[in-house]
Amino acid sequence: MAYQIMKDLCTACGDCEPACPTGSIGPAKGVYAINTDTCNECDGESDMPQCIDACMEDGCIVPI
């Protein structure tokens, strides 16, 4: 499974991009997006996805 960024909640702050250990997050059309092909939910890296920890907007990053 992977995560996605809800475009209507993303403020494009960019805090999630450097937090991603797989480099799966990048800018897309004025906000940020997660590449679902490379997102592994930080499995083996952390107990929870690092992007969720970094994001200040509740509900912005959700499982697909």
Phi, psi and omega in degrees: 000161179223179178245163176223154177260127179284112186301325182286345178256342183290128179264002180061032180289331178086004181297330183285328186302307181287344180283341184281115182289342180261359181066030185273355183249135178204167179293145179205109176056047175087352176229197178245155180220156179252130176283109184290344178286333182248346178291126178238022180060026180061028179301126182086350180258321188201166178287335179217157180303129183293332179296322179295320177298322184280333185283132180269351182263115178299131177079006182286322181247118187227156176291151178277000000 
